Every structure is written in structure tokens, then in C-alpha cells.
Amino acid sequence: MAVPLPTSKQPVALGEGNVRASRIRRAPPPVAERQTVLVSRSERDRNAVLLGIVMSALAVIAILVGFASYSGWTPREVVARI
């Protein structure tokens, strides 16, 4: 096994001497306020999807009613025969 080369530095004794406390005084970190979650993420996604479907259906109905009124069609023209 190889022998390490001698160095001129003295080894550091870590176990000896008094241990000094740090003189730096730091303020404690601020306490973060807890944020309450009113609606869970999955419930919010469900509500968004439902709202999108309802708004799309209302848009299609509005377009159909607009075309029907433009062409002069009214529901009174339809006669139900039973």
C-alpha cells in the first residue's frame, strides 16, 4: 500500500477546545398564515366542465333560434295531431 506524502501542515484537532455558539442573531422566520381551501381541485374541475357544457348548449340553442326566426319559422306553425 502506498504511503501518503508528508505535508508541512499540522493536523486539525476537532475534538479539543471550547465550542462557541454563533454570535449572529437572526430573527425567526415569519409564521405563514394557513390558507383554507374552500373547494377541492377535482370539484372545481367538475364545476368548470359542467359550466362549459351548459354554456355550449345555450349557445347552440341561441344559434338555432336565431336561424329559425331569420327564416320566418315559428312554433305556432307546427300542428300536433294526436
N, CA, C and O atoms as a Tinker XYZ file with bonds, in Angstrom:
   328  protein
     1  N      0.838000   -1.159000    0.000000    73     2
     2  CA     0.000000    0.000000    0.000000    64     1     3
     3  C      0.889000    1.229000    0.000000    63     2     4     5
     4  O      1.951000    1.232000    0.622000    81     3
     5  N      0.466000    2.261000   -0.685000    73     3     6
     6  CA     1.270000    3.474000   -0.823000    64     5     7
     7  C      1.200000    4.310000    0.442000    63     6     8     9
     8  O      0.175000    4.356000    1.122000    81     7
     9  N      2.302000    4.964000    0.739000    73     7    10
    10  CA     2.372000    5.840000    1.913000    64     9    11
    11  C      2.126000    7.272000    1.431000    63    10    12    13
    12  O      2.749000    7.704000    0.461000    81    11
    13  N      1.220000    8.023000    2.094000    73    11    14
    14  CA     0.977000    9.391000    1.644000    64    13    15
    15  C      2.213000   10.257000    1.833000    63    14    16    17
    16  O      3.028000   10.019000    2.725000    81    15
    17  N      2.335000   11.249000    0.991000    73    15    18
    18  CA     3.481000   12.142000    1.073000    64    17    19
    19  C      3.365000   13.010000    2.314000    63    18    20    21
    20  O      2.259000   13.418000    2.670000    81    19
    21  N      4.452000   13.299000    2.970000    73    19    22
    22  CA     4.383000   14.154000    4.151000    64    21    23
    23  C      4.076000   15.598000    3.755000    63    22    24    25
    24  O      4.572000   16.091000    2.742000    81    23
    25  N      3.261000   16.262000    4.555000    73    23    26
    26  CA     2.931000   17.667000    4.310000    64    25    27
    27  C      3.426000   18.492000    5.472000    63    26    28    29
    28  O      3.667000   17.973000    6.562000    81    27
    29  N      3.575000   19.769000    5.236000    73    27    30
    30  CA     4.079000   20.636000    6.289000    64    29    31
    31  C      2.963000   21.163000    7.180000    63    30    32    33
    32  O      3.238000   21.813000    8.188000    81    31
    33  N      1.722000   20.899000    6.833000    73    31    34
    34  CA     0.608000   21.394000    7.636000    64    33    35
    35  C      0.399000   20.507000    8.848000    63    34    36    37
    36  O      0.609000   19.295000    8.795000    81    35
    37  N     -0.009000   21.120000    9.923000    73    35    38
    38  CA    -0.338000   20.375000   11.131000    64    37    39
    39  C     -1.795000   19.906000   11.047000    63    38    40    41
    40  O     -2.639000   20.629000   10.518000    81    39
    41  N     -2.099000   18.729000   11.551000    73    39    42
    42  CA    -3.494000   18.272000   11.518000    64    41    43
    43  C     -4.353000   19.109000   12.470000    63    42    44    45
    44  O     -3.868000   19.633000   13.472000    81    43
    45  N     -5.613000   19.217000   12.137000    73    43    46
    46  CA    -6.555000   19.991000   12.946000    64    45    47
    47  C     -7.232000   19.058000   13.917000    63    46    48    49
    48  O     -7.774000   18.025000   13.524000    81    47
    49  N     -7.203000   19.426000   15.208000    73    47    50
    50  CA    -7.864000   18.626000   16.235000    64    49    51
    51  C     -9.283000   19.174000   16.404000    63    50    52    53
    52  O     -9.467000   20.264000   16.946000    81    51
    53  N    -10.277000   18.427000   15.943000    73    51    54
    54  CA   -11.649000   18.895000   16.000000    64    53    55
    55  C    -12.306000   18.633000   17.345000    63    54    56    57
    56  O    -13.280000   19.307000   17.681000    81    55
    57  N    -11.825000   17.705000   18.109000    73    55    58
    58  CA   -12.470000   17.348000   19.362000    64    57    59
    59  C    -12.028000   18.179000   20.543000    63    58    60    61
    60  O    -12.616000   18.077000   21.620000    81    59
    61  N    -11.030000   18.983000   20.376000    73    59    62
    62  CA   -10.500000   19.731000   21.515000    64    61    63
    63  C    -11.025000   21.161000   21.512000    63    62    64    65
    64  O    -11.482000   21.665000   20.487000    81    63
    65  N    -10.953000   21.804000   22.668000    73    63    66
    66  CA   -11.304000   23.214000   22.759000    64    65    67
    67  C    -12.767000   23.421000   23.108000    63    66    68    69
    68  O    -13.569000   22.488000   23.124000    81    67
    69  N    -13.077000   24.657000   23.381000    73    67    70
    70  CA   -14.460000   25.008000   23.709000    64    69    71
    71  C    -15.259000   25.227000   22.432000    63    70    72    73
    72  O    -14.765000   25.768000   21.442000    81    71
    73  N    -16.486000   24.797000   22.491000    73    71    74
    74  CA   -17.372000   25.008000   21.354000    64    73    75
    75  C    -18.091000   26.328000   21.568000    63    74    76    77
    76  O    -18.804000   26.498000   22.558000    81    75
    77  N    -17.908000   27.258000   20.652000    73    75    78
    78  CA   -18.541000   28.564000   20.790000    64    77    79
    79  C    -19.850000   28.594000   20.017000    63    78    80    81
    80  O    -19.975000   28.014000   18.939000    81    79
    81  N    -20.799000   29.272000   20.585000    73    79    82
    82  CA   -22.073000   29.447000   19.894000    64    81    83
    83  C    -21.925000   30.563000   18.874000    63    82    84    85
    84  O    -21.045000   31.415000   18.996000    81    83
    85  N    -22.768000   30.554000   17.894000    73    83    86
    86  CA   -22.727000   31.580000   16.869000    64    85    87
    87  C    -23.144000   32.923000   17.459000    63    86    88    89
    88  O    -24.063000   32.994000   18.274000    81    87
    89  N    -22.479000   33.957000   17.051000    73    87    90
    90  CA   -22.816000   35.297000   17.547000    64    89    91
    91  C    -23.858000   35.971000   16.662000    63    90    92    93
    92  O    -24.391000   37.018000   17.029000    81    91
    93  N    -24.149000   35.402000   15.531000    73    91    94
    94  CA   -25.118000   36.003000   14.615000    64    93    95
    95  C    -26.517000   35.754000   15.170000    63    94    96    97
    96  O    -26.928000   34.614000   15.386000    81    95
    97  N    -27.221000   36.835000   15.390000    73    95    98
    98  CA   -28.587000   36.704000   15.900000    64    97    99
    99  C    -29.538000   36.934000   14.746000    63    98   100   101
   100  O    -29.529000   37.980000   14.098000    81    99
   101  N    -30.328000   35.960000   14.518000    73    99   102
   102  CA   -31.274000   36.038000   13.405000    64   101   103
   103  C    -32.685000   36.079000   13.959000    63   102   104   105
   104  O    -32.997000   35.462000   14.977000    81   103
   105  N    -33.526000   36.823000   13.259000    73   103   106
   106  CA   -34.937000   36.850000   13.626000    64   105   107
   107  C    -35.564000   35.542000   13.162000    63   106   108   109
   108  O    -35.194000   35.019000   12.111000    81   107
   109  N    -36.498000   35.013000   13.924000    73   107   110
   110  CA   -37.145000   33.776000   13.479000    64   109   111
   111  C    -37.947000   34.035000   12.208000    63   110   112   113
   112  O    -38.414000   35.152000   11.985000    81   111
   113  N    -38.106000   33.024000   11.387000    73   111   114
   114  CA   -38.859000   33.229000   10.145000    64   113   115
   115  C    -40.307000   33.577000   10.470000    63   114   116   117
   116  O    -40.847000   33.101000   11.469000    81   115
   117  N    -40.936000   34.396000    9.645000    73   115   118
   118  CA   -42.327000   34.771000    9.920000    64   117   119
   119  C    -43.245000   33.558000    9.816000    63   118   120   121
   120  O    -43.023000   32.654000    9.011000    81   119
   121  N    -44.256000   33.564000   10.630000    73   119   122
   122  CA   -45.214000   32.463000   10.633000    64   121   123
   123  C    -46.138000   32.631000    9.433000    63   122   124   125
   124  O    -46.795000   33.660000    9.282000    81   123
   125  N    -46.180000   31.626000    8.595000    73   123   126
   126  CA   -47.029000   31.685000    7.410000    64   125   127
   127  C    -48.477000   31.431000    7.813000    63   126   128   129
   128  O    -48.779000   30.523000    8.588000    81   127
   129  N    -49.364000   32.265000    7.263000    73   127   130
   130  CA   -50.778000   32.081000    7.565000    64   129   131
   131  C    -51.306000   30.879000    6.801000    63   130   132   133
   132  O    -50.936000   30.643000    5.651000    81   131
   133  N    -52.165000   30.135000    7.448000    73   131   134
   134  CA   -52.756000   28.976000    6.785000    64   133   135
   135  C    -53.831000   29.446000    5.829000    63   134   136   137
   136  O    -54.680000   30.267000    6.175000    81   135
   137  N    -53.780000   28.920000    4.638000    73   135   138
   138  CA   -54.795000   29.251000    3.647000    64   137   139
   139  C    -55.804000   28.123000    3.624000    63   138   140   141
   140  O    -55.445000   26.952000    3.496000    81   139
   141  N    -57.052000   28.480000    3.748000    73   139   142
   142  CA   -58.088000   27.462000    3.736000    64   141   143
   143  C    -58.550000   27.243000    2.302000    63   142   144   145
   144  O    -58.768000   28.194000    1.551000    81   143
   145  N    -58.690000   26.004000    1.946000    73   143   146
   146  CA   -59.164000   25.647000    0.620000    64   145   147
   147  C    -60.661000   25.440000    0.718000    63   146   148   149
   148  O    -61.133000   24.537000    1.408000    81   147
   149  N    -61.403000   26.286000    0.020000    73   147   150
   150  CA   -62.854000   26.199000    0.098000    64   149   151
   151  C    -63.397000   25.070000   -0.774000    63   150   152   153
   152  O    -64.319000   24.359000   -0.375000    81   151
   153  N    -62.827000   24.911000   -1.953000    73   151   154
   154  CA   -63.307000   23.893000   -2.884000    64   153   155
   155  C    -62.107000   23.071000   -3.326000    63   154   156   157
   156  O    -61.051000   23.622000   -3.636000    81   155
   157  N    -62.265000   21.769000   -3.355000    73   155   158
   158  CA   -61.162000   20.926000   -3.790000    64   157   159
   159  C    -60.934000   21.093000   -5.290000    63   158   160   161
   160  O    -61.813000   21.561000   -6.013000    81   159
   161  N    -59.769000   20.713000   -5.738000    73   159   162
   162  CA   -59.405000   20.904000   -7.135000    64   161   163
   163  C    -60.288000   20.071000   -8.057000    63   162   164   165
   164  O    -60.693000   20.552000   -9.116000    81   163
   165  N    -60.593000   18.832000   -7.678000    73   163   166
   166  CA   -61.404000   17.987000   -8.547000    64   165   167
   167  C    -62.841000   18.514000   -8.637000    63   166   168   169
   168  O    -63.469000   18.437000   -9.693000    81   167
   169  N    -63.353000   19.045000   -7.534000    73   167   170
   170  CA   -64.704000   19.599000   -7.569000    64   169   171
   171  C    -64.739000   20.858000   -8.435000    63   170   172   173
   172  O    -65.711000   21.088000   -9.156000    81   171
   173  N    -63.700000   21.661000   -8.369000    73   171   174
   174  CA   -63.626000   22.868000   -9.203000    64   173   175
   175  C    -63.571000   22.477000  -10.680000    63   174   176   177
   176  O    -64.202000   23.125000  -11.516000    81   175
   177  N    -62.814000   21.414000  -11.008000    73   175   178
   178  CA   -62.744000   20.952000  -12.390000    64   177   179
   179  C    -64.101000   20.450000  -12.863000    63   178   180   181
   180  O    -64.516000   20.733000  -13.987000    81   179
   181  N    -64.794000   19.702000  -12.001000    73   179   182
   182  CA   -66.131000   19.221000  -12.364000    64   181   183
   183  C    -67.071000   20.385000  -12.644000    63   182   184   185
   184  O    -67.829000   20.359000  -13.614000    81   183
   185  N    -67.023000   21.397000  -11.802000    73   183   186
   186  CA   -67.886000   22.560000  -11.997000    64   185   187
   187  C    -67.546000   23.287000  -13.293000    63   186   188   189
   188  O    -68.441000   23.758000  -13.995000    81   187
   189  N    -66.261000   23.381000  -13.612000    73   187   190
   190  CA   -65.849000   24.055000  -14.844000    64   189   191
   191  C    -66.333000   23.288000  -16.074000    63   190   192   193
   192  O    -66.785000   23.894000  -17.045000    81   191
   193  N    -66.240000   21.963000  -16.035000    73   191   194
   194  CA   -66.700000   21.152000  -17.165000    64   193   195
   195  C    -68.207000   21.288000  -17.317000    63   194   196   197
   196  O    -68.702000   21.456000  -18.431000    81   195
   197  N    -68.935000   21.219000  -16.221000    73   195   198
   198  CA   -70.393000   21.358000  -16.276000    64   197   199
   199  C    -70.787000   22.731000  -16.814000    63   198   200   201
   200  O    -71.700000   22.832000  -17.634000    81   199
   201  N    -70.124000   23.769000  -16.373000    73   199   202
   202  CA   -70.407000   25.113000  -16.853000    64   201   203
   203  C    -70.114000   25.229000  -18.349000    63   202   204   205
   204  O    -70.870000   25.871000  -19.079000    81   203
   205  N    -69.039000   24.622000  -18.803000    73   203   206
   206  CA   -68.705000   24.651000  -20.226000    64   205   207
   207  C    -69.739000   23.940000  -21.073000    63   206   208   209
   208  O    -70.091000   24.421000  -22.150000    81   207
   209  N    -70.234000   22.800000  -20.605000    73   207   210
   210  CA   -71.254000   22.060000  -21.354000    64   209   211
   211  C    -72.545000   22.865000  -21.430000    63   210   212   213
   212  O    -73.158000   22.955000  -22.493000    81   211
   213  N    -72.966000   23.456000  -20.296000    73   211   214
   214  CA   -74.207000   24.229000  -20.267000    64   213   215
   215  C    -74.090000   25.459000  -21.168000    63   214   216   217
   216  O    -75.023000   25.777000  -21.905000    81   215
   217  N    -72.958000   26.146000  -21.114000    73   215   218
   218  CA   -72.783000   27.342000  -21.947000    64   217   219
   219  C    -72.755000   26.971000  -23.436000    63   218   220   221
   220  O    -73.281000   27.716000  -24.263000    81   219
   221  N    -72.152000   25.837000  -23.783000    73   219   222
   222  CA   -72.138000   25.402000  -25.182000    64   221   223
   223  C    -73.542000   25.068000  -25.655000    63   222   224   225
   224  O    -73.922000   25.428000  -26.769000    81   223
   225  N    -74.318000   24.382000  -24.821000    73   223   226
   226  CA   -75.694000   24.038000  -25.185000    64   225   227
   227  C    -76.532000   25.299000  -25.363000    63   226   228   229
   228  O    -77.321000   25.387000  -26.304000    81   227
   229  N    -76.374000   26.272000  -24.476000    73   227   230
   230  CA   -77.122000   27.522000  -24.617000    64   229   231
   231  C    -76.726000   28.275000  -25.885000    63   230   232   233
   232  O    -77.575000   28.891000  -26.528000    81   231
   233  N    -75.457000   28.231000  -26.246000    73   231   234
   234  CA   -75.007000   28.887000  -27.469000    64   233   235
   235  C    -75.619000   28.224000  -28.700000    63   234   236   237
   236  O    -76.050000   28.913000  -29.625000    81   235
   237  N    -75.659000   26.889000  -28.718000    73   235   238
   238  CA   -76.253000   26.172000  -29.852000    64   237   239
   239  C    -77.737000   26.485000  -29.944000    63   238   240   241
   240  O    -78.248000   26.697000  -31.044000    81   239
   241  N    -78.446000   26.520000  -28.816000    73   239   242
   242  CA   -79.876000   26.845000  -28.826000    64   241   243
   243  C    -80.094000   28.265000  -29.330000    63   242   244   245
   244  O    -81.014000   28.508000  -30.111000    81   243
   245  N    -79.271000   29.191000  -28.900000    73   243   246
   246  CA   -79.417000   30.578000  -29.354000    64   245   247
   247  C    -79.182000   30.688000  -30.857000    63   246   248   249
   248  O    -79.881000   31.442000  -31.535000    81   247
   249  N    -78.215000   29.953000  -31.385000    73   247   250
   250  CA   -77.960000   29.979000  -32.825000    64   249   251
   251  C    -79.137000   29.385000  -33.581000    63   250   252   253
   252  O    -79.561000   29.942000  -34.594000    81   251
   253  N    -79.676000   28.262000  -33.105000    73   251   254
   254  CA   -80.828000   27.646000  -33.772000    64   253   255
   255  C    -82.048000   28.549000  -33.746000    63   254   256   257
   256  O    -82.744000   28.669000  -34.754000    81   255
   257  N    -82.321000   29.184000  -32.621000    73   255   258
   258  CA   -83.462000   30.099000  -32.530000    64   257   259
   259  C    -83.237000   31.296000  -33.448000    63   258   260   261
   260  O    -84.179000   31.774000  -34.080000    81   259
   261  N    -82.024000   31.775000  -33.529000    73   259   262
   262  CA   -81.722000   32.893000  -34.426000    64   261   263
   263  C    -81.945000   32.534000  -35.885000    63   262   264   265
   264  O    -82.537000   33.318000  -36.626000    81   263
   265  N    -81.478000   31.356000  -36.315000    73   263   266
   266  CA   -81.713000   30.933000  -37.701000    64   265   267
   267  C    -83.196000   30.705000  -37.963000    63   266   268   269
   268  O    -83.692000   31.039000  -39.039000    81   267
   269  N    -83.908000   30.141000  -36.995000    73   267   270
   270  CA   -85.333000   29.875000  -37.182000    64   269   271
   271  C    -86.108000   31.183000  -37.303000    63   270   272   273
   272  O    -86.986000   31.297000  -38.158000    81   271
   273  N    -85.807000   32.155000  -36.477000    73   271   274
   274  CA   -86.523000   33.419000  -36.566000    64   273   275
   275  C    -86.131000   34.190000  -37.827000    63   274   276   277
   276  O    -86.950000   34.925000  -38.379000    81   275
   277  N    -84.907000   34.033000  -38.282000    73   275   278
   278  CA   -84.473000   34.692000  -39.515000    64   277   279
   279  C    -85.215000   34.119000  -40.726000    63   278   280   281
   280  O    -85.566000   34.849000  -41.654000    81   279
   281  N    -85.446000   32.823000  -40.705000    73   279   282
   282  CA   -86.129000   32.195000  -41.834000    64   281   283
   283  C    -87.647000   32.343000  -41.752000    63   282   284   285
   284  O    -88.350000   31.984000  -42.697000    81   283
   285  N    -88.157000   32.862000  -40.645000    73   283   286
   286  CA   -89.593000   33.116000  -40.527000    64   285   287
   287  C    -90.362000   31.976000  -39.887000    63   286   288   289
   288  O    -91.592000   32.017000  -39.878000    81   287
   289  N    -89.703000   30.968000  -39.355000    73   287   290
   290  CA   -90.389000   29.839000  -38.729000    64   289   291
   291  C    -90.763000   30.196000  -37.306000    63   290   292   293
   292  O    -89.980000   30.822000  -36.591000    81   291
   293  N    -91.980000   29.792000  -36.884000    73   291   294
   294  CA   -92.421000   29.968000  -35.515000    64   293   295
   295  C    -92.987000   28.641000  -35.027000    63   294   296   297
   296  O    -93.419000   27.823000  -35.839000    81   295
   297  N    -92.993000   28.416000  -33.728000    73   295   298
   298  CA   -93.572000   27.173000  -33.203000    64   297   299
   299  C    -95.080000   27.081000  -33.437000    63   298   300   301
   300  O    -95.637000   25.986000  -33.357000    81   299
   301  N    -95.757000   28.196000  -33.723000    73   299   302
   302  CA   -97.213000   28.158000  -33.960000    64   301   303
   303  C    -97.544000   27.488000  -35.290000    63   302   304   305
   304  O    -98.685000   27.080000  -35.504000    81   303
   305  N    -96.575000   27.368000  -36.178000    73   303   306
   306  CA   -96.832000   26.719000  -37.472000    64   305   307
   307  C    -96.919000   25.203000  -37.349000    63   306   308   309
   308  O    -97.417000   24.537000  -38.257000    81   307
   309  N    -96.444000   24.654000  -36.245000    73   307   310
   310  CA   -96.434000   23.210000  -36.063000    64   309   311
   311  C    -97.768000   22.800000  -35.443000    63   310   312   313
   312  O    -98.178000   23.340000  -34.416000    81   311
   313  N    -98.438000   21.841000  -36.078000    73   311   314
   314  CA   -99.712000   21.338000  -35.578000    64   313   315
   315  C    -99.481000   19.920000  -35.061000    63   314   316   317
   316  O    -99.008000   19.056000  -35.799000    81   315
   317  N    -99.810000   19.689000  -33.816000    73   315   318
   318  CA   -99.649000   18.360000  -33.229000    64   317   319
   319  C   -100.932000   17.590000  -33.402000    63   318   320   321
   320  O   -101.983000   18.015000  -32.923000    81   319
   321  N   -100.861000   16.463000  -34.081000    73   319   322
   322  CA  -102.047000   15.606000  -34.322000    64   321   323
   323  C   -101.906000   14.370000  -33.449000    63   322   324   325
   324  O   -100.938000   13.617000  -33.558000    81   323
   325  N   -102.865000   14.181000  -32.605000    73   323   326
   326  CA  -102.816000   13.029000  -31.715000    64   325   327
   327  C   -103.836000   12.004000  -32.135000    63   326   328
   328  O   -103.950000   10.953000  -31.504000    81   327
